[in-house]
Amino acid sequence: MKVSQIIKELNLIVFSGNGGLEKEVSGGYVSDLLSDVMGNASENEIWITLQTHKNVMAVASLKDLAAVILVKGLRPDKDTLDESNNEDLPILGTSLTAFEISGKLYNLINK
C-alpha cells in the first residue's frame, strides 16, 4: 500500500514531503522517543509520534521510513517542514490520538 492511499483512507493532512507520497508502506511504528525509533523502526514503516522538531526528520531519513504522522492536531516546526521537503519524506497529520490512528493504520495495512 502506498502513502497516498493511506492518506486517502485515513483522511490525513499532508503538511510536506509531497515527493514521497508514492512510497510503499510495510507497517507502522509508534514512539515518541527518537532513540527507540532509531533502534527499532524498520524501513518503509510509517512513524506515528507527537514530536514536531527537525530531529524527527533526521531519524526518519536515517531509518528510510515511508512517512511520519503527527497526532492530536500537532503541526511540524518550520525547519521540520523544510527538511521533509528536501528529503521527499512526507509529514502527515491527524486530530486523532496515537492509539486511535495506530489501530486504523494497522487495520488498513492488514486487510
C-alpha positions in Angstrom: 0.0 0.0 0.0 1.3 3.5 -0.9 1.4 6.5 1.4 -1.1 8.3 -0.9 -3.6 5.5 -0.4 -3.2 5.7 3.4 -3.7 9.4 3.3 -7.0 9.0 1.4 -8.3 6.1 3.5 -7.4 7.7 6.9 -8.3 11.2 5.9 -4.8 12.5 6.8 -3.5 16.1 6.3 -0.3 16.4 4.1 2.0 19.0 5.6 5.0 18.4 3.4 7.2 15.9 1.5 4.8 15.5 -1.4 7.6 13.9 -3.5 7.4 10.8 -1.3 3.6 10.1 -1.5 4.0 7.1 -3.7 6.4 5.3 -1.4 5.3 1.8 -0.4 4.4 1.2 3.3 5.2 -2.0 5.0 3.9 -1.2 8.5 3.9 1.3 11.3 5.8 2.2 14.4 4.6 4.3 17.4 7.0 6.0 19.7 7.9 9.5 20.9 11.5 8.5 21.8 13.9 9.2 19.0 16.4 6.6 20.3 13.6 3.9 20.3 12.7 4.7 16.7 16.4 4.6 15.7 16.8 1.2 17.4 13.5 -0.5 16.4 11.7 1.0 13.5 12.1 -0.6 10.1 12.5 0.7 6.5 9.2 1.7 4.8 7.2 2.0 8.0 5.1 5.0 9.0 6.2 6.6 12.2 3.4 7.8 14.5 4.5 10.5 17.0 3.8 13.8 18.7 7.3 15.1 18.2 7.4 18.1 15.8 11.0 19.2 15.8 13.5 18.7 12.9 15.3 15.8 14.7 12.2 13.7 13.7 13.3 14.1 10.0 16.9 13.1 10.8 15.7 9.8 12.4 13.0 9.2 9.7 15.6 9.7 7.0 18.2 7.6 8.7 15.7 4.7 9.0 14.3 5.2 5.5 10.8 5.5 6.8 7.9 6.0 4.4 6.3 8.9 6.3 5.6 10.5 9.7 2.1 11.0 11.2 1.8 13.7 13.8 -1.1 13.1 16.2 -3.6 15.2 18.2 -3.7 18.1 15.7 0.0 18.9 16.1 1.8 20.8 13.4 5.5 20.4 12.4 8.0 23.2 13.1 9.1 25.2 10.0 12.6 23.7 9.9 11.0 20.2 10.1 8.8 21.1 7.0 11.8 22.3 5.1 13.8 19.1 5.8 10.8 17.0 4.9 10.5 18.7 1.5 14.3 18.3 1.0 14.1 14.6 1.7 10.8 13.9 0.0 9.7 12.3 3.2 6.0 13.1 3.9 4.9 14.6 7.2 1.2 13.9 7.7 -1.3 14.9 10.4 -4.4 13.8 12.2 -6.5 15.1 15.1 -6.7 11.5 16.4 -4.6 10.2 19.3 -1.7 7.8 18.6 -3.8 5.0 19.9 -6.7 5.7 17.6 -4.6 6.3 14.4 -2.4 3.3 15.2 -5.4 1.0 15.2 -6.8 2.4 12.0 -3.4 2.1 10.3 -3.0 -1.4 11.5 -6.4 -2.5 10.2 -5.9 -0.8 6.9 -2.5 -2.4 6.2 -3.6 -5.8 7.4 -6.8 -6.1 5.3 
